[in-house]
Amino acid sequence: MDNEATATQPRRPAAAAGRGALLGAMFLMATSAIGPGFITQTTVFTAQLGAAFAFAIVVSILVDIAVQLNVWRVIGVSGLHAQDLANKVLPGSGYVLAVLVVLGGAVFNIGNIGGTALGMNAMFGMDVKLGGAISAAIAVAIFLSKRAGVAMDRIVVVLGVLMISMVLYVAIVSDPPVGEALRQSVLPDEVSFLIITTLIGGTVGGYITYAGAHRLVDSGITGTEHISMITRGSVTGIIVTGIMRALLFLAVLGVVAGGAVLATDNPPASAFQHALGDVGVRIFGVILWAASITSVIGASYTSVSFMAGFMGRLREQRNLLVVGFITVCAVAFLALGKAPVTLLVLAGALNGLILPVGLAIILWAAARRSGDLLKGYAYPKYLLVIGILVWMLTVYLGWKSLGGISALWG
């Protein structure tokens, strides 16, 4: 990004610029997680579990915080992108991690562009291919601007606040049973481990794990002198995501608790229509478009951050690489109309492998390579223990995700 520090030449940002970059990193991570799949999953799971879904949200947030605390701190203190860190821990592993992230990011980005198209259609009745093309052009324009980094930070923050505000309004109008939701957040009538693991994978899986941390490195917020900022950013980013999911859960809960049956072909749009009538569909369109365009930005930026480290002089033209990445995904969407189901299943399985592989490298660097890679930083033992426990869960998630690949062979 323009005039920003690189991983090899970090600089201490000015106070205002540092706060702006930190805010951008937090919202980049959060809005990358809040995509079309996030909205659909939250709606479907709320309709399935009712108020008991609150417990799954709480547990997933706690696990997500544990993951991001470790990932952001190790990457932030080292000042290295995840793939560069991985290559120093185990030569060649960074290339594997980069391939997994880029492939998964590309396939899901086609789906994200599809989400922007559906959002445009809900807002304006626009043809989906035209809506997708216009949205992709907007994303491209952001990275072609002279101050692309600042523009990206501001866009994701503004759209993130817009999404939360609109969902809050719908949640108030739908009048959900808040007391019951609070009770079941700690004493649920039903617990679904599968749903909890799905939420975790959707919030800190794939490229999303590294979106905010890589933005910190590119902004120069690195080293032990910035640990408080790094810690605050990692936790706040997950909290922002959790607030969005909790509000969307309450909005849909109010609808289903009132006896409404959601349409199976588009449950989220149906929920908003039940709450607000035709205006609700327009509001849903705005939320879906904002969620999708910020995911396009996050997926493209983070995927290219994994590619750029291996491209020598091309890393200086990273904005153009991001533009090219978005363009290729947009052309694929226009040609196919959507991401092929087979590729989505494969990309989902790959994303399931990224979390345990990447987290293992992060934890190894913290435990065994703090002297050189973390510049002598004494890594907190409690964070390491929590990280190892969560890693064991991610191994299970990764194993389960392999079922997606076996299904393809079947």
C-alpha positions in Angstrom: 0.0 0.0 0.0 1.1 3.5 -0.7 3.6 5.1 1.7 3.1 2.3 4.2 5.7 0.3 6.0 6.6 -3.1 4.8 7.2 -6.2 6.8 10.9 -5.8 6.5 10.9 -2.0 7.2 8.4 -1.4 10.0 7.9 2.1 11.3 6.2 3.5 14.4 3.1 5.2 13.0 2.0 8.6 14.3 -0.8 8.4 16.9 -3.7 9.4 14.7 -2.5 7.3 11.7 -1.9 4.3 14.1 -5.4 4.5 15.5 -6.9 4.7 12.0 -4.9 1.8 10.8 -5.8 -0.3 13.9 -9.5 0.5 13.4 -9.2 -0.5 9.8 -7.5 -3.7 10.7 -10.2 -4.6 13.2 -13.0 -3.9 10.8 -11.2 -5.6 7.9 -11.1 -8.8 10.0 -14.7 -8.4 11.2 -16.2 -7.5 7.8 -14.3 -10.2 6.1 -16.0 -12.7 8.4 -19.4 -11.0 7.8 -20.2 -12.2 4.3 -23.2 -13.7 2.5 -22.5 -17.1 4.2 -22.4 -15.5 7.6 -25.8 -13.9 7.1 -27.4 -17.1 5.7 -25.9 -19.4 8.4 -27.0 -17.1 11.3 -30.5 -17.0 9.9 -30.8 -20.7 9.3 -29.3 -21.7 12.7 -31.6 -19.2 14.5 -34.6 -20.8 12.8 -33.3 -24.2 13.7 -32.3 -23.7 17.4 -34.4 -20.6 18.4 -33.1 -18.9 21.5 -30.7 -21.7 22.2 -28.5 -20.5 19.4 -27.3 -17.8 21.8 -25.1 -20.3 23.5 -23.4 -21.3 20.3 -22.7 -17.7 19.6 -21.1 -17.1 23.0 -18.9 -20.2 22.8 -17.8 -19.5 19.3 -16.8 -15.9 20.2 -14.7 -17.1 23.1 -12.9 -19.6 20.9 -12.4 -17.0 18.1 -10.9 -14.5 20.6 -8.4 -17.2 21.7 -7.4 -17.8 18.1 -7.0 -14.2 17.2 -5.1 -13.2 20.3 -2.4 -15.7 19.4 -2.4 -15.0 15.6 -2.3 -11.2 15.9 0.3 -11.2 18.7 2.8 -13.5 17.0 2.4 -11.9 13.6 2.4 -8.4 15.1 5.4 -8.8 17.3 7.4 -10.6 14.5 6.4 -8.1 11.9 6.2 -10.9 9.4 3.3 -12.0 7.2 2.1 -15.5 8.0 3.6 -17.2 5.0 7.1 -15.6 5.7 6.9 -16.7 9.3 5.9 -20.2 8.3 8.9 -20.5 5.9 11.2 -19.5 8.7 9.7 -22.1 11.1 9.5 -24.9 8.5 11.0 -24.1 5.0 8.4 -24.6 2.3 5.4 -24.5 4.6 4.7 -20.9 3.8 4.2 -21.8 0.2 1.7 -24.5 1.1 -0.2 -22.0 3.4 -0.2 -19.4 0.6 -1.6 -21.8 -2.0 -4.4 -22.9 0.4 -5.3 -19.3 1.3 -5.3 -18.0 -2.3 -7.3 -20.9 -3.8 -9.9 -20.7 -1.0 -10.0 -16.9 -1.2 -10.5 -16.9 -5.0 -13.4 -19.4 -4.9 -15.2 -17.7 -2.1 -14.6 -14.3 -3.7 -16.7 -15.4 -6.6 -19.4 -16.1 -4.1 -18.8 -12.7 -2.4 -19.3 -11.0 -5.8 -22.4 -13.0 -6.2 -23.6 -11.7 -2.9 -23.1 -8.1 -4.0 -25.1 -8.9 -7.1 -28.0 -10.3 -5.0 -27.8 -7.2 -2.8 -28.1 -4.9 -5.8 -31.0 -6.9 -7.0 -32.8 -6.6 -3.7 -32.1 -2.9 -3.5 -32.9 -1.8 -7.0 -34.2 -4.8 -8.9 -31.0 -4.8 -10.9 -29.9 -7.7 -13.1 -27.6 -9.8 -11.1 -24.7 -9.8 -13.5 -24.8 -6.1 -13.9 -25.0 -5.7 -10.1 -21.9 -7.9 -9.7 -20.0 -6.1 -12.4 -20.7 -2.7 -10.8 -19.8 -3.9 -7.4 -16.5 -5.4 -8.6 -15.7 -2.1 -10.3 -16.3 -0.2 -7.0 -13.9 -2.6 -5.3 -11.3 -2.1 -8.1 -11.7 1.7 -7.8 -10.7 1.5 -4.1 -7.4 -0.2 -4.8 -6.7 2.1 -7.8 -7.0 5.2 -5.6 -3.7 7.1 -4.7 -4.2 6.3 -1.0 -5.6 2.8 -1.3 -4.7 1.8 2.2 -6.5 4.7 3.9 -9.5 4.3 1.5 -9.8 0.6 2.3 -9.6 1.3 6.1 -12.4 3.9 5.9 -14.7 2.0 3.6 -14.7 -1.2 5.8 -15.3 0.9 8.9 -18.2 2.9 7.4 -19.9 -0.1 5.9 -19.3 -2.1 9.1 -21.0 0.5 11.2 -23.8 0.8 8.6 -24.5 -2.9 8.7 -24.6 -3.1 12.5 -26.9 0.0 12.7 -29.4 -1.4 10.2 -29.5 -4.8 11.8 -29.9 -3.2 15.2 -33.0 -1.4 13.8 -34.5 -4.6 12.5 -33.8 -6.3 15.8 -35.7 -3.6 17.7 -38.6 -3.7 15.3 -38.9 -7.5 15.4 -39.2 -7.4 19.2 -37.3 -10.6 20.1 -37.6 -12.4 23.5 -34.3 -10.9 24.8 -34.7 -12.3 28.3 -35.1 -15.9 27.0 -32.1 -15.4 24.7 -29.9 -14.2 27.6 -31.0 -17.2 29.7 -30.2 -19.7 27.0 -26.8 -18.1 26.3 -25.7 -19.8 29.5 -28.4 -22.5 30.1 -29.4 -23.7 26.6 -32.2 -26.1 26.0 -30.2 -27.6 23.1 -26.4 -27.6 22.2 -25.2 -28.3 18.7 -21.4 -28.9 18.6 -21.6 -29.0 14.8 -23.1 -25.5 14.6 -20.5 -24.2 17.1 -17.7 -25.5 15.0 -19.3 -24.2 11.8 -19.5 -20.7 13.4 -15.8 -20.9 14.4 -14.7 -22.0 10.9 -16.8 -19.2 9.3 -15.4 -16.5 11.6 -11.6 -17.3 11.9 -11.2 -19.9 9.1 -9.3 -19.5 5.8 -8.0 -16.1 4.9 -10.1 -14.4 7.6 -7.6 -15.6 10.2 -4.9 -13.4 8.8 -6.8 -10.4 7.3 -6.5 -8.0 10.3 -3.0 -9.2 11.3 -1.6 -8.7 7.8 -3.1 -5.2 7.7 -1.3 -4.4 11.0 2.0 -5.5 9.5 1.5 -3.4 6.3 0.6 -0.4 8.5 3.8 -0.7 10.5 2.0 -1.5 13.8 4.5 -4.2 14.8 7.0 -5.0 17.6 6.7 -5.3 21.3 6.0 -1.6 21.7 2.6 -2.1 20.1 1.5 -5.2 22.0 -1.3 -3.3 23.8 -2.7 -2.0 20.4 -2.3 -5.5 18.8 -4.2 -7.2 21.7 -6.9 -4.6 21.8 -7.4 -4.9 18.0 -7.6 -8.7 18.0 -10.2 -8.8 20.7 -12.3 -5.9 19.4 -12.4 -7.3 15.9 -14.0 -10.5 17.1 -16.4 -8.5 19.4 -17.5 -6.5 16.4 -18.2 -9.7 14.5 -20.0 -11.1 17.6 -22.2 -8.0 17.9 -23.3 -8.3 14.3 -24.1 -12.0 14.7 -25.9 -11.4 18.0 -28.0 -8.6 16.5 -28.9 -10.6 13.4 -29.8 -13.5 15.6 -32.1 -11.3 17.7 -33.7 -9.8 14.5 -34.5 -13.3 13.1 -35.4 -14.7 16.5 -38.1 -12.0 16.9 -39.6 -13.1 13.5 -39.6 -16.8 14.1 -40.7 -16.5 17.7 -43.8 -14.6 16.3 -44.7 -17.7 14.4 -43.4 -16.8 10.9 -42.1 -19.5 8.6 -39.0 -18.4 6.6 -38.8 -19.1 2.9 -36.4 -21.9 2.2 -34.9 -20.4 -1.0 -33.8 -17.1 0.8 -34.3 -17.3 4.6 -32.6 -13.9 5.4 -34.6 -11.9 2.9 -37.7 -13.7 4.1 -37.0 -12.8 7.8 -36.5 -9.1 6.9 -39.6 -9.0 4.9 -41.6 -10.5 7.7 -40.3 -7.9 10.1 -40.6 -4.8 7.9 -42.6 -5.7 4.7 -41.2 -4.7 1.3 -38.9 -2.1 3.0 -37.3 -4.9 4.8 -36.3 -6.5 1.5 -34.5 -3.2 0.6 -32.8 -3.0 3.9 -31.7 -6.6 3.5 -30.3 -5.7 0.1 -28.2 -2.9 1.7 -26.9 -5.2 4.4 -26.1 -8.1 2.0 -24.3 -5.7 -0.4 -22.3 -4.1 2.4 -21.4 -7.5 3.8 -20.4 -8.9 0.4 -18.4 -5.9 -0.9 -16.3 -5.8 2.3 -15.7 -9.5 2.1 -14.6 -9.0 -1.5 -12.1 -6.3 -0.3 -10.9 -8.5 2.6 -10.5 -11.7 0.6 -8.7 -9.9 -2.2 -6.4 -7.9 0.0 -5.5 -10.9 2.2 -5.0 -13.4 -0.6 -2.7 -11.0 -2.5 -0.8 -10.4 0.8 0.1 -14.1 0.7 1.1 -13.9 -2.9 3.1 -10.7 -2.8 5.9 -12.0 -0.6 6.9 -14.5 -3.3 6.9 -12.1 -6.2 10.0 -10.1 -5.7 9.6 -6.7 -7.3 5.9 -7.2 -8.0 5.2 -6.8 -4.3 5.7 -3.0 -5.0 2.7 -3.2 -7.3 0.5 -5.0 -4.8 -2.5 -2.8 -5.4 -2.5 -3.8 -9.1 -2.3 -7.4 -8.1 -5.4 -6.9 -5.9 -7.1 -5.3 -8.9 -6.2 -8.3 -11.0 -7.4 -10.7 -8.4 -10.8 -9.0 -8.1 -11.1 -8.8 -11.9 -10.4 -12.5 -12.4 -13.0 -13.4 -9.8 -15.5 -11.0 -11.4 -15.0 -12.5 -14.8 -15.5 -15.9 -13.4 -18.7 -14.8 -11.7 -20.0 -13.3 -14.9 -19.2 -16.4 -16.9 -20.6 -18.9 -14.4 -23.3 -16.9 -12.6 -22.0 -18.3 -9.2 -19.1 -20.2 -7.7 -19.5 -23.9 -8.8 -20.8 -26.0 -5.9 -18.0 -28.5 -6.3 -15.3 -25.8 -6.0 -17.1 -24.3 -3.0 -17.1 -27.6 -1.2 -13.4 -28.1 -2.1 -12.5 -24.5 -0.9 -14.4 -25.0 2.3 -12.4 -28.2 3.0 -9.2 -26.3 2.2 -10.2 -23.5 4.6 -10.8 -26.1 7.3 -7.2 -27.2 6.9 -5.7 -23.7 7.0 -6.7 -23.0 10.6 -4.9 -26.0 12.3 -1.9 -25.8 10.0 -1.5 -22.0 10.4 -2.2 -22.0 14.1 0.3 -24.8 14.7 3.0 -22.7 13.0 2.0 -19.6 15.1 2.1 -21.5 18.3 5.5 -23.2 17.5 7.0 -19.8 16.8 5.6 -18.5 20.1 6.9 -21.5 22.1 10.2 -22.4 20.4 11.3 -19.4 18.3 10.6 -16.4 20.5 14.3 -15.6 20.7 14.8 -14.9 17.0 11.4 -14.6 15.3 9.7 -12.7 18.2 12.9 -10.7 19.0 13.3 -12.1 22.4 9.8 -11.4 23.5 8.7 -13.6 26.5 5.4 -15.0 25.2 2.7 -15.3 27.9 2.3 -19.0 28.9 -1.4 -18.6 29.5 -1.9 -17.6 25.9 0.2 -20.5 24.7 -1.9 -23.0 26.8 -5.2 -21.5 25.6 -3.8 -21.6 22.0 -2.9 -25.3 22.3 -6.3 -26.2 23.6 -8.0 -24.3 20.8 -5.6 -25.9 18.2 -6.8 -29.3 19.3 -10.3 -28.2 18.4 -9.2 -26.9 15.1 -7.6 -30.2 14.3 -11.0 -31.8 14.8 -12.5 -29.1 12.5 -9.9 -29.8 9.9 -10.5 -33.5 10.0 -14.3 -33.0 9.7 -13.7 -30.6 6.7 -11.9 -33.5 4.9 -15.4 -35.0 4.6 -16.1 -32.4 2.0 -13.3 -33.7 -0.2 -14.3 -37.3 0.3 -17.8 -36.4 -0.8 -16.5 -35.0 -4.0 -14.8 -38.4 -4.8 -18.1 -40.1 -3.9 
